[in-house]
Amino acid sequence: MKSFPQPLSANDERDCLIKCKEGDEEARGTLIVHNLRLVAHIVKKYSLVDKETDDLISIGTIGLIKAIDTFDNSKKVRLATYASRCIENELLMMLRSNKKISKEVYLYDPIGADKEGNEINLLDIIEEKENNVIDDLILDENVEKLYKIIGEALTDREKEIISLRYGLNNKNEVTQREIAGNLEISRSYVSRIEKKALKKLREYFE
C-alpha cells in the first residue's frame, strides 16, 4: 500500500479548516492529502472485496472530501472521527450500488475464513463492530479527553487515588483498602474521595 503523509498537528488542522471554510483551495488540498492515511486504514477492512485497493482508496477519498467540505468546526468532534463515518458510508454505498446494478456482490456469499477456519462473508466485514475504526477513534479521543480532565479538574489527592484505584498510566488497579493502608488514611475516607472525584469527572466530561 502507498505511503501517505502523516496527519496534521491539531493546530495545523484547525488553521486549515478555518481557511478551507473561507474558500482556500490550498488548505482544502492539504487537509485531503494529510488524511489519506485514514482512508487507507479504513480501506483495509474491505481488502477481500472484489475491487483493487487503489479503487477503494479513490472511493474512500470521495467520502473524505465530502467530510472536509461539510465539517462543522463548532462541533466538539475531531475531523478524523467525522471523516471516518463519511469514508465508511461512501464505501458501503459503493458495495450496495454494485450489488443492485451488477449482482456481483452478494453479502452472504463466502469470501474466506477467519483464523479458526470459520466461513466469513461480506456482511460479517461490513457489520463488524469490535474492530470498527470509528469506535477506535472515538475511544482514543475520549481517553485523551479524560486524562486531560483528570489533570485539570481533580486535586492532587483525588488524582492520586483515582490513578491508583483504576490503574491509570498502565499501572495495576489497587483496592480501596490497599490505598488506605499506603496513604495511612481510613478506607471510608478513600471511598469518599473516589466518589467525589468520579462525580467531578462525569460533570466535566459531559
C-alpha positions as CSV (number, residue, x, y, z in Angstrom):
1,M,0.0,0.0,0.0
2,K,1.2,3.5,-0.8
3,S,2.9,5.6,1.8
4,F,0.8,8.7,2.8
5,P,1.8,11.9,4.6
6,Q,1.5,11.9,8.4
7,P,-1.7,13.6,9.8
8,L,-1.5,17.3,10.6
9,S,-1.0,18.5,14.1
10,A,-4.2,19.7,15.9
11,N,-3.2,23.4,15.5
12,D,-2.3,23.0,11.8
13,E,-5.5,21.1,11.1
14,R,-7.6,23.8,12.9
15,D,-5.9,26.5,10.8
16,C,-6.5,24.6,7.6
17,L,-10.1,24.0,8.5
18,I,-10.7,27.7,9.1
19,K,-9.0,28.7,5.8
20,C,-10.9,26.0,4.0
21,K,-14.2,27.4,5.2
22,E,-13.1,30.7,3.8
23,G,-12.6,29.2,0.4
24,D,-8.9,28.5,0.5
25,E,-8.3,25.6,-2.0
26,E,-4.7,25.1,-0.9
27,A,-5.8,24.5,2.7
28,R,-8.5,22.1,1.4
29,G,-6.0,20.2,-0.6
30,T,-3.7,20.0,2.5
31,L,-6.5,18.5,4.6
32,I,-7.2,15.9,1.9
33,V,-3.6,14.8,1.4
34,H,-2.8,14.6,5.1
35,N,-5.9,12.5,5.8
36,L,-5.3,9.9,3.1
37,R,-3.7,7.7,5.7
38,L,-7.0,7.5,7.4
39,V,-8.7,6.4,4.1
40,A,-6.1,3.7,3.6
41,H,-6.6,2.5,7.2
42,I,-10.3,2.1,6.7
43,V,-9.9,0.5,3.2
44,K,-8.0,-2.4,4.9
45,K,-11.4,-3.6,6.2
46,Y,-12.5,-4.1,2.6
47,S,-9.4,-5.9,1.3
48,L,-11.4,-9.0,0.5
49,V,-13.9,-7.1,-1.7
50,D,-13.5,-7.8,-5.4
51,K,-12.0,-4.3,-6.0
52,E,-8.5,-3.0,-6.5
53,T,-7.1,-1.3,-3.4
54,D,-6.5,1.9,-5.4
55,D,-10.1,1.9,-6.5
56,L,-11.3,1.5,-2.9
57,I,-9.0,4.4,-1.8
58,S,-10.4,6.6,-4.6
59,I,-13.9,5.8,-3.4
60,G,-12.9,6.4,0.2
61,T,-11.3,9.7,-0.7
62,I,-14.6,10.9,-2.1
63,G,-16.0,10.4,1.4
64,L,-13.1,12.2,2.9
65,I,-13.6,15.2,0.6
66,K,-17.3,15.3,1.5
67,A,-16.3,15.2,5.1
68,I,-13.9,18.1,4.7
69,D,-16.5,20.2,2.8
70,T,-19.3,19.6,5.3
71,F,-17.3,19.5,8.6
72,D,-18.6,21.9,11.3
73,N,-15.8,23.5,13.3
74,S,-18.2,24.4,16.1
75,K,-18.9,20.7,16.9
76,K,-16.9,19.1,19.7
77,V,-15.6,16.3,17.5
78,R,-12.4,15.8,15.6
79,L,-12.2,15.8,11.8
80,A,-10.8,12.3,11.8
81,T,-13.8,11.0,13.7
82,Y,-16.3,12.7,11.4
83,A,-14.4,11.8,8.2
84,S,-14.2,8.1,9.2
85,R,-18.0,7.9,9.1
86,C,-18.2,9.6,5.7
87,I,-15.5,7.3,4.3
88,E,-17.2,4.2,5.6
89,N,-20.6,5.5,4.2
90,E,-19.0,6.0,0.8
91,L,-17.5,2.5,0.7
92,L,-20.8,0.9,1.9
93,M,-22.8,2.9,-0.8
94,M,-20.4,1.6,-3.4
95,L,-20.9,-2.0,-2.3
96,R,-24.7,-1.7,-2.2
97,S,-24.8,0.0,-5.6
98,N,-22.6,-2.7,-7.1
99,K,-25.0,-5.3,-5.7
100,K,-28.1,-3.7,-7.2
101,I,-26.5,-2.9,-10.6
102,S,-24.4,-5.9,-11.4
103,K,-25.3,-8.5,-8.8
104,E,-21.6,-9.1,-8.5
105,V,-21.6,-8.6,-4.7
106,Y,-23.5,-11.0,-2.6
107,L,-23.4,-10.2,1.1
108,Y,-24.0,-13.8,2.2
109,D,-21.6,-15.4,-0.3
110,P,-18.5,-16.9,1.4
111,I,-15.4,-14.9,0.8
112,G,-12.9,-16.5,3.1
113,A,-12.3,-17.9,6.6
114,D,-11.2,-16.5,9.9
115,K,-8.3,-17.7,12.0
116,E,-10.4,-20.6,13.4
117,G,-11.4,-21.7,10.0
118,N,-15.0,-20.4,10.3
119,E,-16.5,-19.2,7.0
120,I,-17.0,-15.5,6.7
121,N,-19.0,-13.4,4.3
122,L,-19.0,-9.8,3.2
123,L,-21.8,-9.0,5.7
124,D,-19.6,-10.1,8.5
125,I,-17.0,-7.5,7.5
126,I,-19.5,-4.7,7.0
127,E,-21.2,-5.3,10.3
128,E,-18.1,-5.9,12.3
129,K,-18.3,-3.8,15.4
130,E,-15.4,-4.9,17.6
131,N,-12.8,-3.6,15.2
132,N,-14.7,-0.6,13.8
133,V,-12.2,2.1,13.2
134,I,-14.8,4.8,14.1
135,D,-15.3,3.3,17.5
136,D,-11.5,3.1,18.0
137,L,-11.1,6.7,17.1
138,I,-13.9,7.8,19.4
139,L,-12.4,5.7,22.2
140,D,-9.0,7.2,21.8
141,E,-10.4,10.7,21.7
142,N,-12.4,10.1,24.9
143,V,-9.4,8.6,26.7
144,E,-7.3,11.6,25.8
145,K,-10.1,13.9,26.9
146,L,-10.5,12.0,30.2
147,Y,-6.8,12.2,31.1
148,K,-6.9,16.0,30.3
149,I,-9.9,16.5,32.6
150,I,-8.2,14.5,35.4
151,G,-5.2,16.8,35.2
152,E,-7.3,19.9,35.2
153,A,-10.3,19.1,37.5
154,L,-9.0,17.0,40.3
155,T,-6.9,17.9,43.3
156,D,-3.6,16.1,43.8
157,R,-5.1,13.7,46.4
158,E,-8.0,12.9,44.1
159,K,-5.7,12.3,41.1
160,E,-3.5,10.0,43.2
161,I,-6.5,7.9,44.4
162,I,-8.2,7.7,41.0
163,S,-4.9,6.8,39.3
164,L,-4.2,4.0,41.9
165,R,-7.8,2.8,42.0
166,Y,-8.3,2.4,38.3
167,G,-4.8,1.6,37.2
168,L,-4.2,4.7,35.0
169,N,-1.0,5.1,33.1
170,N,-0.7,1.4,32.6
171,K,-0.4,0.6,36.3
172,N,-2.3,-2.2,38.1
173,E,-5.6,-1.4,39.8
174,V,-5.4,-1.1,43.6
175,T,-8.3,-1.7,46.1
176,Q,-9.6,1.0,48.4
177,R,-8.2,-1.0,51.4
178,E,-4.7,-1.1,49.9
179,I,-4.8,2.6,49.1
180,A,-5.9,3.4,52.6
181,G,-3.0,1.4,54.0
182,N,-0.5,3.0,51.7
183,L,-1.7,6.6,52.4
184,E,-2.4,5.9,56.1
185,I,-6.0,7.1,55.9
186,S,-9.3,5.3,56.5
187,R,-10.9,3.2,53.8
188,S,-14.1,5.2,54.2
189,Y,-12.1,8.4,53.5
190,V,-10.7,6.9,50.4
191,S,-14.2,5.9,49.2
192,R,-15.5,9.5,49.8
193,I,-12.6,11.0,47.8
194,E,-13.1,8.5,45.0
195,K,-16.9,9.2,44.8
196,K,-16.3,13.0,44.8
197,A,-13.6,12.7,42.1
198,L,-15.8,10.5,39.9
199,K,-18.7,13.0,40.2
200,K,-16.3,15.8,39.1
201,L,-15.1,13.8,36.1
202,R,-18.7,13.0,35.0
203,E,-19.7,16.6,35.2
204,Y,-16.6,17.8,33.3
205,F,-16.8,15.1,30.7
206,E,-20.5,15.7,29.9
